[in-house]
Amino acid sequence: MNIRTSSLAMAVVAVLASAAGAQSLVLQIDRETKEMTLTGTDAGTVNLGGYRIGSISGSIDTAAYNGLADDVANWQLTGTPPAADEHGVEELLADFTSSTPVNNSVSYSLGAAYNPTQAMLAAGFGVEIEPGDLSLLYYDTELNTTLGGSVVYSGEKQFNSIGITVDLADGTAIIENESPFDQIITGYLIESSTEGTLNTDLGTFDGLRNEAGGALFQPPTTPDGSNLSEVDPTGAGIALDAGESFSLGTIGGANDMLSFSFILAGVGQSSQVGFVKYLNAGLTGDFNNDGTVDLADYTVWRNNLGAANESGLNFNGDGGGVTASDYQLWKDNFGTGAAPANLAAGSQAVPEPGTAGLVVLAALVAGGMLQSRR
């Protein structure tokens, strides 16, 4: 598909300010399949005459993008947004006396064009690109105005950082680098918000010292159940390449909120906050299994309503089809997702470790000392 530069006839920015909050058009992003889909909400029909999807960091693969022009007559792909620091795609109807209706029962596939890796490379290590990177603007011919749409993600989030994934069924964990950057870490710290919930048995806490290249890593001499850490006193560290993971063995913490921080080699021994993910929990109403009950779950429910639940998604757990009653589960639990005991498989935002924890982790590496934080 040929992408051409456009002058953008949609007077986007000025009109957007006066139409803030109007979100009848939705851009759905499936993180796992990379599929981008335009659809509507329950707010009514959008008489679509044009739209623009912008990406600050370039997370749209224009070569894989299939716009409405591929399936609907009179649509033309006109190019990228005008701002020099933005990337994106734009389509307009050639005939402005017509429109394409879009509502909650109509969806248009735009192709598997979501490319978070490119956005991460542009943003740099540790800079999260969701939400905020993608934007949706559209022209409604009946209202004769340009409005802001919403961007809804589904599927497991990929973090532009290093973190841990904890299996709540058995308390085991892996440390992994989900970013597209090869890194070397010289230490890390796992903290629990409740004392005494982490593993104190160094026989089952394998850590990085048991991984190839991690022989110099040392755990605390007397784990106290409130934190687990390892450091390499030499500062050489262990390579954790893009997409690579190592097993830590059993860390515990199955009934607690955890936080994770780490130190990269060669960056002044400064601590950085990583991510924490959980497996095998089950959060009611989290239909897309991403760890929170939000608008994305409503979209998944709506798109599966009346179908047999053969997708493995977390609906009502009875093995039956997706019904109207599942909507009440979503509504009753909307906004939840903070307590680990109720987390579904997927990502979960976590509170940053306390300043004291980060200072201690830096001191352990800088001083070559091994000790428990408490």
C-alpha positions as CSV (number, residue, x, y, z in Angstrom):
1,M,0.0,0.0,0.0
2,N,1.4,3.4,-1.0
3,I,1.7,5.9,1.8
4,R,1.7,9.5,0.6
5,T,2.3,12.8,2.4
6,S,-1.0,14.8,3.0
7,S,-1.9,18.3,3.9
8,L,-4.6,16.8,6.1
9,A,-7.9,18.5,5.3
10,M,-9.4,17.6,8.7
11,A,-8.4,20.7,10.8
12,V,-7.7,18.2,13.6
13,V,-6.0,20.0,16.5
14,A,-8.2,23.0,16.7
15,V,-11.5,21.1,16.6
16,L,-10.2,18.4,18.9
17,A,-10.0,20.9,21.8
18,S,-13.7,21.8,21.5
19,A,-14.8,18.2,21.2
20,A,-12.8,16.7,24.1
21,G,-14.4,13.7,25.7
22,A,-16.4,12.6,22.7
23,Q,-15.3,9.0,22.0
24,S,-17.7,7.1,19.8
25,L,-15.0,5.5,17.6
26,V,-12.6,3.0,19.0
27,L,-9.2,1.8,17.8
28,Q,-8.7,-1.7,19.2
29,I,-5.1,-3.0,19.5
30,D,-4.4,-6.7,20.0
31,R,-0.9,-6.8,21.5
32,E,-0.5,-10.5,20.7
33,T,-1.7,-10.6,17.1
34,K,-0.7,-7.0,16.4
35,E,-4.1,-6.5,14.8
36,M,-5.6,-3.0,14.6
37,T,-9.3,-2.7,14.3
38,L,-11.7,0.3,14.0
39,T,-15.1,-0.2,15.6
40,G,-17.8,1.8,17.4
41,T,-19.2,2.0,21.0
42,D,-22.7,1.9,22.4
43,A,-22.8,5.7,22.0
44,G,-24.4,5.3,18.5
45,T,-23.4,5.3,14.9
46,V,-20.4,7.2,13.6
47,N,-20.9,8.5,10.1
48,L,-17.2,8.2,9.3
49,G,-15.7,10.5,6.6
50,G,-12.1,10.3,7.6
51,Y,-9.7,9.3,10.4
52,R,-6.1,9.7,11.5
53,I,-4.1,7.3,13.7
54,G,-1.0,9.0,15.0
55,S,1.9,7.5,16.8
56,I,4.5,9.6,18.6
57,S,7.2,6.9,18.6
58,G,6.4,5.2,15.3
59,S,4.5,2.0,16.5
60,I,2.5,1.6,13.3
61,D,4.0,-0.7,10.6
62,T,2.8,1.2,7.5
63,A,3.9,-1.7,5.3
64,A,1.5,-4.1,7.1
65,Y,-1.3,-1.5,7.3
66,N,-4.6,-2.3,5.4
67,G,-6.9,0.6,5.5
68,L,-10.6,0.9,4.6
69,A,-9.5,1.6,1.1
70,D,-8.8,-2.1,0.7
71,D,-12.4,-3.1,1.4
72,V,-14.7,0.0,1.1
73,A,-15.2,2.0,-2.0
74,N,-14.2,5.7,-2.3
75,W,-11.7,5.6,0.6
76,Q,-8.2,6.9,0.0
77,L,-5.1,6.4,2.2
78,T,-3.6,9.9,2.2
79,G,-0.5,9.7,4.3
80,T,1.1,10.6,7.6
81,P,0.2,13.4,10.1
82,P,1.8,16.8,9.4
83,A,3.9,17.1,12.5
84,A,7.5,16.3,11.9
85,D,7.9,14.3,15.1
86,E,4.8,12.1,14.5
87,H,4.2,9.0,12.4
88,G,0.9,7.6,11.5
89,V,-1.7,6.9,8.8
90,E,-4.7,8.8,7.5
91,E,-7.7,7.9,5.3
92,L,-10.4,10.1,3.8
93,L,-13.5,9.5,1.7
94,A,-13.0,10.9,-1.8
95,D,-16.7,11.9,-1.8
96,F,-17.6,14.0,1.3
97,T,-21.3,13.8,0.5
98,S,-21.2,10.1,1.6
99,S,-20.0,8.3,4.7
100,T,-19.3,4.9,6.1
101,P,-21.4,4.0,9.2
102,V,-19.5,2.5,12.1
103,N,-21.2,1.3,15.3
104,N,-20.8,-1.4,18.0
105,S,-21.7,-4.1,15.6
106,V,-19.4,-3.1,12.8
107,S,-15.6,-3.5,12.8
108,Y,-13.0,-2.8,10.1
109,S,-9.7,-4.6,10.3
110,L,-6.7,-2.4,9.6
111,G,-4.2,-5.3,9.5
112,A,-1.5,-6.6,11.8
113,A,0.3,-3.3,11.9
114,Y,0.9,-2.6,15.6
115,N,4.7,-2.6,16.2
116,P,5.5,-1.8,19.8
117,T,9.2,-2.8,19.3
118,Q,9.8,0.1,17.0
119,A,8.3,2.5,19.5
120,M,10.4,1.1,22.3
121,L,13.6,1.5,20.2
122,A,12.6,5.1,19.5
123,A,11.7,5.8,23.2
124,G,14.8,4.2,24.7
125,F,15.1,1.5,27.4
126,G,12.8,1.9,30.4
127,V,10.4,4.3,28.8
128,E,6.9,2.9,28.6
129,I,4.9,3.6,25.4
130,E,1.4,2.8,26.6
131,P,-0.8,4.7,27.0
132,G,-0.1,7.8,25.1
133,D,1.8,6.7,22.0
134,L,-1.2,6.0,19.8
135,S,-4.0,8.5,19.1
136,L,-7.2,8.4,17.1
137,L,-9.0,11.3,15.5
138,Y,-12.0,11.0,13.1
139,Y,-14.4,13.1,11.1
140,D,-18.1,12.6,11.5
141,T,-19.9,13.8,8.4
142,E,-23.3,14.2,10.1
143,L,-21.9,16.3,13.0
144,N,-19.5,18.0,10.5
145,T,-16.7,18.0,13.1
146,T,-13.5,16.2,14.0
147,L,-13.5,14.2,17.3
148,G,-11.2,12.3,19.4
149,G,-11.6,8.5,19.6
150,S,-10.3,6.0,22.2
151,V,-7.5,3.5,21.9
152,V,-8.2,0.2,23.7
153,Y,-5.6,-2.5,24.2
154,S,-6.1,-6.2,24.8
155,G,-3.7,-9.1,25.5
156,E,-0.6,-9.2,27.6
157,K,1.4,-6.0,27.7
158,Q,5.1,-6.0,26.7
159,F,7.2,-3.8,29.0
160,N,10.1,-1.9,27.7
161,S,12.1,-2.9,30.7
162,I,13.3,-5.8,32.9
163,G,11.1,-7.4,35.5
164,I,9.8,-10.6,37.1
165,T,6.9,-12.9,36.3
166,V,5.6,-14.7,39.4
167,D,3.5,-17.9,39.3
168,L,1.1,-17.6,42.2
169,A,0.3,-21.3,42.0
170,D,3.7,-22.3,43.3
171,G,5.6,-19.1,44.1
172,T,8.2,-19.6,41.5
173,A,9.4,-16.7,39.3
174,I,11.5,-15.8,36.3
175,I,13.5,-12.6,35.7
176,E,13.1,-11.4,32.1
177,N,14.1,-8.6,29.7
178,E,11.0,-7.7,27.7
179,S,12.7,-4.7,26.0
180,P,14.4,-4.8,22.6
181,F,17.7,-3.8,24.2
182,D,20.4,-6.2,25.4
183,Q,21.4,-5.3,29.0
184,I,23.7,-6.4,31.8
185,I,22.5,-6.3,35.3
186,T,24.6,-6.3,38.4
187,G,22.0,-6.6,41.1
188,Y,18.2,-6.7,41.8
189,L,15.8,-6.4,44.7
190,I,12.4,-8.0,45.2
191,E,10.4,-6.4,48.0
192,S,7.1,-7.4,49.6
193,S,4.5,-5.0,51.0
194,T,3.8,-7.4,53.9
195,E,6.7,-8.7,56.0
196,G,7.6,-12.4,56.0
197,T,5.9,-13.5,52.8
198,L,9.0,-14.1,50.6
199,N,11.0,-17.3,50.6
200,T,13.8,-17.6,53.3
201,D,15.1,-21.0,52.0
202,L,18.2,-20.3,49.9
203,G,18.0,-24.0,48.8
204,T,14.9,-23.4,46.8
205,F,15.6,-19.7,45.9
206,D,17.9,-20.5,42.9
207,G,18.6,-16.9,41.9
208,L,21.0,-15.8,39.2
209,R,24.0,-17.5,40.9
210,N,22.9,-20.8,39.4
211,E,22.6,-19.5,35.9
212,A,25.4,-19.6,33.3
213,G,27.5,-16.4,33.8
214,G,25.9,-15.7,37.2
215,A,28.3,-17.5,39.5
216,L,29.5,-14.2,41.1
217,F,26.0,-13.2,42.2
218,Q,25.4,-13.6,45.9
219,P,22.1,-13.6,47.9
220,P,21.6,-12.1,51.3
221,T,23.2,-14.2,54.0
222,T,20.1,-14.3,56.1
223,P,16.9,-13.7,54.1
224,D,14.1,-12.3,56.3
225,G,11.1,-12.9,54.2
226,S,10.5,-9.2,53.4
227,N,13.0,-8.9,50.5
228,L,15.1,-11.0,48.3
229,S,18.2,-9.7,46.5
230,E,21.3,-10.7,44.7
231,V,24.3,-8.6,43.7
232,D,27.6,-9.2,41.9
233,P,30.2,-7.5,44.1
234,T,32.6,-7.2,41.1
235,G,30.2,-5.2,39.1
236,A,30.6,-7.5,36.1
237,G,27.0,-8.6,36.2
238,I,25.1,-11.1,33.9
239,A,23.9,-10.5,30.4
240,L,20.2,-10.4,30.0
241,D,19.6,-10.0,26.2
242,A,16.4,-8.8,24.6
243,G,13.7,-11.3,25.2
244,E,15.9,-13.5,27.5
245,S,14.8,-14.9,30.8
246,F,16.3,-16.8,33.8
247,S,14.6,-18.9,36.5
248,L,14.9,-17.6,40.1
249,G,13.3,-20.7,41.6
250,T,10.8,-20.1,44.4
251,I,10.5,-16.6,45.7
252,G,7.1,-16.9,47.5
253,G,5.0,-13.8,47.8
254,A,1.8,-15.5,46.6
255,N,-0.5,-13.4,48.8
256,D,1.3,-10.1,48.6
257,M,2.0,-7.1,46.4
258,L,5.6,-7.2,45.2
259,S,7.9,-4.6,43.7
260,F,11.1,-5.1,41.7
261,S,14.1,-2.9,41.1
262,F,17.4,-3.6,39.4
263,I,20.8,-2.1,38.5
264,L,22.3,-1.9,35.1
265,A,26.0,-2.3,34.6
266,G,27.9,0.8,33.5
267,V,25.2,3.5,34.3
268,G,26.5,4.9,37.6
269,Q,25.1,2.1,39.7
270,S,21.6,3.7,39.8
271,S,18.6,1.7,40.6
272,Q,15.7,1.4,38.1
273,V,12.1,0.3,38.8
274,G,11.1,-2.9,36.8
275,F,7.8,-4.6,36.3
276,V,6.0,-7.4,38.1
277,K,3.6,-9.8,36.4
278,Y,1.5,-12.6,37.9
279,L,0.2,-15.9,36.5
280,N,-2.6,-18.2,37.7
281,A,-4.7,-15.9,39.7
282,G,-8.1,-15.2,38.1
283,L,-9.7,-11.8,38.4
284,T,-13.5,-11.7,38.0
285,G,-14.4,-9.5,35.0
286,D,-10.9,-9.4,33.5
287,F,-12.1,-10.9,30.3
288,N,-8.9,-10.3,28.4
289,N,-6.6,-11.6,31.2
290,D,-4.4,-8.6,31.4
291,G,-4.6,-8.1,35.2
292,T,-7.1,-5.2,35.4
293,V,-10.8,-4.8,34.8
294,D,-11.2,-1.9,32.4
295,L,-12.8,-0.8,29.1
296,A,-10.8,-3.3,27.2
297,D,-12.7,-6.1,29.0
298,Y,-16.0,-4.6,28.0
299,T,-14.8,-4.6,24.4
300,V,-13.8,-8.3,24.6
301,W,-17.2,-9.2,26.2
302,R,-19.2,-7.3,23.5
303,N,-17.3,-8.9,20.6
304,N,-17.8,-12.4,22.0
305,L,-21.4,-12.0,23.2
306,G,-23.5,-15.0,22.2
307,A,-20.5,-17.1,21.2
308,A,-19.2,-20.3,22.8
309,N,-16.3,-19.5,25.1
310,E,-13.6,-21.5,23.3
311,S,-11.0,-18.8,23.3
312,G,-9.5,-19.4,26.8
313,L,-10.5,-15.9,27.9
314,N,-11.5,-15.4,31.5
315,F,-15.3,-15.1,31.4
316,N,-17.5,-16.6,34.1
317,G,-15.5,-19.8,34.5
318,D,-18.4,-22.2,33.9
319,G,-17.2,-23.3,30.5
320,G,-20.3,-22.1,28.8
321,G,-20.9,-19.4,26.3
322,V,-20.6,-15.6,26.7
323,T,-23.9,-14.2,27.9
324,A,-25.4,-10.9,28.9
325,S,-25.0,-11.8,32.6
326,D,-21.2,-11.6,32.1
327,Y,-21.6,-7.9,31.6
328,Q,-22.7,-7.6,35.3
329,L,-19.4,-9.3,36.3
330,W,-17.5,-6.7,34.4
331,K,-19.5,-3.8,35.8
332,D,-19.3,-5.0,39.4
333,N,-15.5,-5.4,39.3
334,F,-14.7,-2.4,37.0
335,G,-11.5,-0.7,38.2
336,T,-10.1,-3.7,40.2
337,G,-6.8,-5.3,39.8
338,A,-4.6,-4.2,42.6
339,A,-4.5,-7.2,45.0
340,P,-2.3,-10.1,43.9
341,A,-4.7,-12.7,45.2
342,N,-7.2,-11.6,42.6
343,L,-4.9,-11.0,39.6
344,A,-5.6,-12.6,36.3
345,A,-2.8,-13.9,34.1
346,G,-1.1,-10.9,32.6
347,S,0.6,-7.6,33.5
348,Q,0.0,-5.6,36.6
349,A,1.2,-2.1,37.4
350,V,3.0,-2.1,40.8
351,P,3.9,0.6,43.2
352,E,7.5,1.8,43.0
353,P,9.9,0.4,45.7
354,G,10.5,2.6,48.6
355,T,13.5,5.0,48.3
356,A,15.3,3.1,51.1
357,G,15.1,-0.1,49.1
358,L,16.6,1.5,46.0
359,V,19.4,3.1,48.1
360,V,20.2,-0.2,49.7
361,L,20.4,-2.0,46.4
362,A,22.8,0.6,45.0
363,A,24.9,0.4,48.2
364,L,25.2,-3.3,48.0
365,V,26.6,-3.2,44.5
366,A,28.8,-0.2,45.0
367,G,30.2,-1.5,48.2
368,G,30.4,-5.2,47.4
369,M,28.5,-6.0,50.6
370,L,25.9,-8.7,51.1
371,Q,23.3,-8.2,53.7
372,S,19.6,-8.4,54.4
373,R,17.7,-5.1,54.2
374,R,16.2,-5.6,57.6
